[in-house]
Amino acid sequence: MRTGSATCGPPSGCGGAVRWWTSPACPGSTSRPTGSTGSGCAPPWPCWSRLALGEHAGLVPDLEQLTRDHPLDEQIHGLLILSLYRSGRQADALAAYRRMRRTLGDELGIDPGQALRDLESAILRQDPALDVSPAAAVRRPGPESPAAVGALRLGGPSVVGRRDEMAVLHGLVLDAARGAGGAVFLIGEAGLGKTRLAGEVARLASGAGLRVLRGRAASPPVQFRPLSEALLSVLRKSGPPEAPELVAYRPALSRLVPEWRREQSPDADESLVVLAEAVLRLIVRVGGQAGALLVLEDLHEADADTLAVIDYLLDNAGQEPLLVLGTLRPDPGDALKLARTAQHRRAASVLELDRLAGDAVREMAAGCLDVPAEQVPEPVYERLLNTSDGIPLHIEELLAGMVSDRALVRTGPGWTVAGRLPAGVPVTLAATLVGRADRLSPRTRAFLQVAAPLGRDFPAAAAGAAAELDDGELLSCLREAVEAHLLVADGDLGGFSFRHALTAEALRDQLLPIERAALSRRAAEAIEAHGAERLAAELWASAGEARRAAELFAVAAGRAAAQGAISTQISLLERAMSLAEPPAEVIEALIDGTPTRAASTTRTRSAPARTTTPRKCTCGWPGSRPPPGTGSRASASCPTPGGCSAPTTTSR
């Protein structure tokens, strides 16, 4: 492939390229550079200014729109990648680079320019030159408000809530520095901070004098990709070592090291065992007496040959000053099997990461906001606690959404909630959450969209009925969603939950209002048949059936009153009142906090049309007066709870 180049090329050397991206103009130029592959459209100067002021988190949505408008402009993509990295979203920054590289290859048959490639390299080694300067983090108040939106420290503290794991990992690093190697796997679902934890281990290892090699698997799998990337992350700087003990292994290593491809021979042994031994010897040589740390991330995406080589390394790392650290998700597959098998034969340790608890959520929010934990605004903490599921990625994205929407603003040394906190899911996080559902079969994807309006927890049978699935199809969809770690069985027979509350929100947000109303109506019919009046009432309200929703809220309130839950009864009555006009007696009952009586039965949608004798119910709701907006002159039974005698009815 040919390689793109910038009109105003970056200075030679990666450090110069980093300065090129982190300054608003090319050295020696009065205007900022423009990528040659783009449309000629430059990022507007406000983008450069905002980036220089440390507004990287708030700049991301604007740059994402610009990249969609100008998909071949390397300059805009580079600014997006840098903004994502500075926002603590290294994985998203690298994913944006891969998308740009793929687009250039597909559309123009070229690779990204040198500046963009050097930016990727700087991100992979976490070059401090990419970080925002302290001066840039000082925000100037905007003219529209005395309280400017403050700069977030997304990425926050390096590690939060991982004290036990860090103690184990620190010990393994020290052992490797003393010549006693080993292996460890970090297992956790997406967004739990495996990459951040691996980065902290790399920092500790570097401080201990170990040579750090880092690689990552990707989808679709590429043979030996994480191993090649790890080796090249070191060899691209120093070149392959001219070590006599490696000469015999160069033909095998030529599959991973381009400089040795001339060593390929038709008679070369292509055994994976030979290759694995060659990789082991090369890493040990690169590490020298100080030792080495080999970090291999996202192994759940790795190919079978890569896993075979890693398996060999696990069995032999203990005899060398080498620590192997792998990260993967708990998805069933060869990578998880490798980790469990290695743990069983004591060739590797396994650390399973849990979600952050309440105190750790507050601590992480404090780190991102750069304030003491007690200064995190309580509404912000409650929103994070209720919707983030204790997942660091979700915490950061939710905070970024609050700041970019100016609902959370910096005021002096602290933060103030300046408006209603956004209820939706940030666009970037929604793409991640929904992306996993998009990889499922169309039938399962449609089932999840039907289940999403039911809330995080839902009865599977009702969701299946709303999706018009038979028992076999329902079981198939549930199994596929559970194996994809989107749903979990909640312990009750037939009950399921979305693993992440935000996944349900993101799926709901994808629906058009008319789609949401139609799905809510189908789900309400199915849920009502299972006796869940409160959930059915919410669904009828979403479907625009205010009268039916009020009736079911009344029935649910009656059940609450019968159980002595007067506060719940009152809140449900208030909900019913917001949907249908109540009589004075009901209002008085709410004021007094006393139980009221309601109809023991309610009209179902399938019942025949009825006329009502115009008389007043004993609870005070006039039987002859329909609630507003029903368009009917005949009312159904009283919607207040408690069991009053219903009006006399006759079938027509």
N, C-alpha and C positions, 0 to 999 in steps of 0.2 A: 504493500500500500504506500501511496505517497503521503507526505506529511504536510499539514497546514502550517503556515507561519504568519505571524502578526505583521501588520504593516509597519508598526514601530516595534521591532523585535525586542525581546527582553535581553538584558545584559547577559553575557556568558556566565554560566555557573548558576546553580540552583538558588543560591542566596540572592543573586540579582533578580531572578525570576520572582522570588517571594516579595522583594521590595517593589517589583513591577505591579504585582497584584494588590499590594497593601498601600499603594500611593495612587492618587487620582490622576497622575500624568506620567508619561514616559520620561525617563531621565533626559534632560536636555530638550524637552519639548514643552510647548505651551498648551497643548491639548492632550487629552487622554487617548490611549491607543485604541485601535479598532481591529478586531480579528478579521482576517482576510476571508474567512469562510462565511462571514455573516452577510446580512443584507445591506450592510452599511449603516444600520441603525445602531447608535451608541446608547449605552445606558445614560439617562439624563443626569446632569450634574447633581441634582438632589440625591441621587443614589450614592454617588461618591461621597458627598458631604455627610450624608446620614451614616454611611459606613465608617467614615473617619471619626464621627462623633460617638461611635460605639452603639449605633442603633441597629446592629445586625439582626436581632430577633424580629423587630418590627419591619425590617426591610425584606424579609424572606417572602411574604405573600406577593409584594410588588414585583420582585425579581422572578418569582415563579410565573406570574402572568406574562412578563416580558419574554421569558424563555419559550412560552407557548406561542407568543406572537412572532418570535424570531428564533426558530429552532436551530438555526445553523450559526448563530452569532456566538463565537467562543468567548468574547469579552463578557457578555451578559451571563453566560453559564459559569464563567470563572468567578464572577462576583457572587452569584448564587451559592456556588460551592464554598467560597470563603465565608459567606454569611452563615451558612449552615454549620460549618466547622466552628466558627466563633460562638455559635449558639449552643455548643456542646453536643452537636448532632453529627459526630464524625461518620457514623455509618450512613446517614442520609447524604452527607457530602460526597462520600465515595460512590454511592448509588447514583447521584446526579452526574458525576463524572462518567460512569459507565454508560448511562443513557446518552450522554453527549457523544461519547466515542462510538457507540452503536449507530446513532443517527448519522454521524459523519461518514461512517463506513458504508451504511446502506444507501445514503443519498448521493455521496460524492466519491466514494471509494478512497477516502484519505483517513489518516489518523489525526488526532488533535495536534495542535501546534506545540512547540517545545515548552512554551510558558505554561500551558494547561497541564502538560505531562509533568513538569517540575512541581506544579502546585499539588498534584496528586501525590508525588513522592514526599513533599513536605508534610502533607497531612498524614501519610503512613508513618512517618517517623516523629510526628507530633512536634514539628519545628517550632520553637518558642517565637520565632520571627512572625508567625502567623497570628499570634495572640494580639488582642487589642491593647494598645498602650494605656497606662493609667490616665494620661491626659485625655485620651479619646473617650474614656468612660465617663467623663464629666459632661453631662447633657446641658445644653442651653435651653432655657424655657422658650416654648413657642409663643408666638404673638397671640394665639387664640386662648391661652390659658396660663396662669401664673404657675401651675403645677405641671411641668413637662413630664412626659412619659419617661421613666428611668430606664437605664440599661440593665438588663438581666445578666446574671452570671450563669447562663444555662450550662450545665455540666457541673455546676455547684462545687461542693467539696468532692474530692476524688472518690471517696467511698463513704457511704452512709449506711449504717445498720448492718455492717459486715465484719464486726470485730472478731468473731470467732473464726470466720473464714480467713481473714487477713493474718491472724496469728499462725494458722496452719501454713499458709502460703509463704509467710516470712521465714518460718522455720525451714521450709523446703529450699528456699533461695540460699539461706546460710549453709545448709548441708551441701548444696551444689558448689558453692564457693570453696568449701573445704574438700571437694573432690568426691563427695558421695551424692551421685545424681539420683534421679527418680522421675516420676510422672504423676500428673494430676489432671483430672477432668473437672471443669465447671459446667454443671448442667442446670439449665433454667429456661423458662419460656421467654419469648421475644420481649425485649424491653426491660428485663430485670437488671441489666447492668453487667452482663458478662464481659463485654468489651472494655468497659470502664475498669472492672476489677483486674482484667488481664493487663491493661495499661498501667495500673498501679504496681502490679507485680513486675512488669518490665522496668518501671522506674526504680524499684528496689534492687532489681538484678543489676541494672546499669550502675547504680551506686555502689554495689558490692564488687564491681569490676567484671561482671560476666558480660560476654558478647551476646547481644539480643538479636534474634532472627524472628521475623514475624511474617506470617502468610495467612491467607484466608481462602476458604472454598467459596464457590459461587454457583448460582443456578442460571442456566443449565450446567451440570458438572463438566469440568474440563480436566482431562487426565493430569494428575500430579500438580494441579494448579497451586494449592497452598504450599507444597514443598518447593516448587520453582520460585514462587514469590518470596518465600522466606530466605532461600539461598541468595537470590538476586538482590534482596534488600541490603545485603552485606557486600556481595561480590561486585556490584555495580560501582562501588566506591574504590575497593582495593584490588579488584581483579582476582581471577582464580589463583590460588596458591600454587607455586611451583614446588610441590612437595614430592619427593621420590616415592613415598609410600602410597601416593594416589595415582601414580602413572598407570598401574594395571587396571584401575577402576575408571579411568577417563572414558573408555567406550560406553560404560554403563551410565556414567554421569552426563554424557553428551545429550541424553534425553532431557536433562534439566538445565544444563549450563551451555548456553549457545557458543561460548568461546571454545568449547571442546568438541564441537560437532565434527570437526575435521578428523577427530579420533575414531569416528564411527567405522565399524568394520563388519562385513557380511558374516564373519565368523564370531562376532561378539556374543557373549552369553547374555541373553535377554531375561534371565531369571529375575523375578522380583526379589528373591533373597539376596542375590548379588547386588542389585540396585540398592536395597535397603542397607546392606553393609557399607556400600560406597557412600551413601548419604550420611551414615553414622560417622564414618571416618572423616569425611569432609567437614562436618559440623565440629567434631572434636578438634580437628586441625585449626579451623577458624577461631574457635574459642581459646585455644592455647591452654596454658597452665591455669589461667584464671577461670576457665569454664564458660559454658554457654547456656542461654535460655532459648528454647525453641517454642514459639507461640503459634499455634495453629487454630484459627477461629472458624466458627460455623461448619464444623465437621459433619453436621447432618446433611450438608450439601455436597460432601466429598464423594468422589468416585471410588469404586471398589479397589482399584489398584493403589490409590493413595492410602486407603485404610489398611491395606496389606502391609505397606511399607511402615506405616505408623505402628502397627502391631509388633513388627520386628524391633523398632526403636524402643518401644515400651519394655520389652524383655531385656534389653541390653543397656539402657540408659543408666541403670544403677551401678554399672561397672565403670562409668565414665563421669567426668565432671559436667554432666549434662542434665538439665531439668526440662522435661517436655510438658507443656501446658496446652491442653486442648479445650475448646469451648463447643458446646452443642446444645440443641434444644431436646426436650424429653420426648421427641416424636419417635414412634416405633420405627426401627430401621437398622441398617448395618452399623451405623456409627454408635447408636445407643447400645447395641449388642456388644460391640467392641469394648466400650467403656465398662459395661457390667462384667464381661468376661475377664478383662484385665484386673478389675477390682477383686473378682473371685479368686484369681490366682496370685493376688497380692503384687501384681506388677504395676499397679497404679492406684492412687487414691481418687475418690469421687466426692466432690462437694456439691450438694444440691442447694441451689439458691431459693430462698423463700421470698415472698412479697414483704414489703416494708410494713411494719406495724405503725400505729398512730403516732408515737413519739418520733419515729424515724421519718415519717412523712412530713411532720412539722420541721424537723431538723433539715431535711433536704430542701424544703421550700425556703427556709431561712438562708441556706447556703446560696440558693439561686437568687434570692432577693438581696443578699449581702446585708442582712440584719440579724440581730439576735433572735432566737426562736420565739421568745415571748412577744416580739414585735410583728410577727406574721398576723395580718388582719384575720380576725376570727371567721368572717364569711368566706375568705379565701381558703383558710384551712378546712372548713367544713365542706366546701366544694371539692377540694382535693381528696379529702378523706372518703367522701361518699361516692366519688366517680372514678378515681384513679386506680382503684384496686391495689394500691400500694406498689405500683409499677413505676420505677423512676422515669422511664420515657414518657408515660402518660402525665406524670406530675409536671415535667418540663414543658410539654406541649400545651397543657392546660394553662400554665402560667404565661407562656408566650402568647396564647390567645387572649388572655385577660389584658395583657399589656398592649398588644397590637390593637385591640378594640378600645383602648383607653378607658377601660372599666377599672383598671388598677394603675395608679399613677404615683410617681415618685414625688414626695413632698419633703424637702429637706433630707434628714438622715433616714426617714422611714418611707412607708407606702400608705396610700389612702385609697379606699374603694370609692371611686368617683361616679360610679353608675352601676346599673344592673350587670352582674357578672354574666358573661355569655353562657347560655344553656346548651348550645350546640357543641359539636366536636370540631376542634381545629381542622382545617382542610388537610394539612400535611399528615396529621394523625389519622384522620378518617381514611385517607388513601391507603395507609398501612393496614388498618383494621379490616377495611372492606376488601382489600387486595387478597387476603387469605380466603375470604368467602368466594371471591371471583374464580379461584382455582378449583372450586368444587364442581360437581356435575350440575347441569342446569336445574335438575329437579330439586337437588338439595339446596341450591342457592335460592330457588323460589320458595322452598319451605322455610328457610331462615328469614326471608323477607316477610312471610306471613306471621312467623312467630315473633318478630321484633316488636310489633305494636302491642303484644301482650305484656311486654316488660322483660326485665332480666330473668325472672322466674316464671315458668309457664307449665301448664299440664300438656304433656306431649299429645295425648289423645285429642284434646280440643284443637291444638294447632294442626294436627294431621287432618282433622275433619274440615277445618277452615281451608286447608290447602288441597282438599279433595283427594287425599291419598288413602289407599287401602292399607291394611295392617302390614303387609309385606313391604310396600313402598315406604311407609313411615319408618319401620325398623331400619331399612337400608339408609334412609336419609339421616336418621339419628346416629347410626354407627359411623357414617362418613364424617359427620360434623364433630363427633366425639374424637375420632382418630385424628382429625385436623386441629384438635385442641380449641375448637370454637364453642363447644357445649360440654357441660359436665352433668352427670346424673346427681341430683341433690339429695339422694338417700330415700326419698319417698317413692313408692311404686308409681311410675309414670310421670314423675316430676323431673324437669330438666331446667338448667340455668345456662345463660350465656357466661362463658368463663370471664369475660370482661364486660362490665356494664356499658362501657363506651362502644363496644361492638354493636349492641342492640341500638344504641342511639345513632350510630353512624349509618346503620342499615335503614333505620326509620327516616333519617334526614335525606336519604337518596330518593324517597318516594315523593311524587307529586301530591299535592293536597287531595286531588280527586282519587288517586290511587290509595292514599292512606285511608280515606273515608270508606272506600269500597272494601279494603282488607279489614278495616275495623268492624264493618257491618257483618262480614262473614265470620270473623272471629267472635264477635259478640253473640251471634246465634249459637255457635258451637260451645262457647264458655257458659252461656246461660243454661244450656242443657245439662251441664255438669254441676250446677248449683253454686257457682262462684259469683254471687250477685254484685259484689263490689267491683271486681275486675270487669264484669260484663257492663256495669253501669258506666265505667270510664270509657269503655270501647264504644258504647252507644253514644256517649257524649262526643267522642272523636268522629263518629259517623254522622253527626248532626241531628241525631234523634234525641232531642232534649227531654221530651216527655217520658220516653221509655227509660232514659237514664235516671230521671228524677224518681220514677217509681221504684227502680231497683236500689237506688241509694236509700230510699225509705225502708225497703225490706231489710237491707243490711243494717240500718240503724235500729230497726226493731229487734233484730237478733242481738245486737250489742246491748240494747236495753235489757233484754231477757237475761243476759249474762252479767248484768250489773255494771257494764262499762259505759257509764253515763257520759264521760267526756268524749268517747268515741261516738256515741249516739248523737251528741250535739254537733260534732264536726260533720257527721254524715248528713244530718238534717240541714245544716248550713249549706252543704254542697247541693242537696236537693233544692233548697230555696233559691240557689243561684240559677237553677234551670227551670223552675216552675213557680208561679206566684203562690205563696202560702197564705192561709187565713190568719187572723189576729191571734187565735188561740195557740197556734204553733209558735208564733213569735214570742208570746208570753211564756210558753213552756221553755223556750230556749233561754230567755232572760232569767227565769227562775232556776234553770238547770234541773228541771224535773222531767221524768219520763212522760212521753205522750203515747197515745194509742193510735194504731194504724190498722189498715185492712190486713186481715190474716192471709188474704190471697190477692194477687195482682193479675191484671189482664195480660195474657201472653199475646204475642204477635199472631199466633195461629188461631186464636179464639174467634168465634163469630162476632160480627158486629152486634153491639148491644145498645139499648136505650136505657137511660137512667131516670128513675123517678125523682123529680126535683125535690130533694129534701136534704137537710144538712146532716153530715156525719157527726157522730158523738164527739169526735176529736176536734171538730170545728172547721174542717175543710168542706166547703159547700159542694155537695155532690152534683149540683146542677151547673156549677161554673167551671168550664174547662180552663186549664192553664193557658196563659197567653202563648200565641204562636202555634197552637195545635191545629187551627183551622177547623175544629169540630165543635158542634153545638152540644154534643153529648160527651160527658166526661167518663173516664174509667174510675175505678175505685180509688179511694183516698190514698195518697202516697206517703202518709206519715206512719211511723212505726209504732208497734205496741199492741195492735189487735182490736181496733174499734170495729163496730158492726158496719159492714159495707152497705152502701145504698142498695135499695131493692132494684134488681135488674131483670129485664126480660129480653129474651133472644128475639131477633128479627129474622 
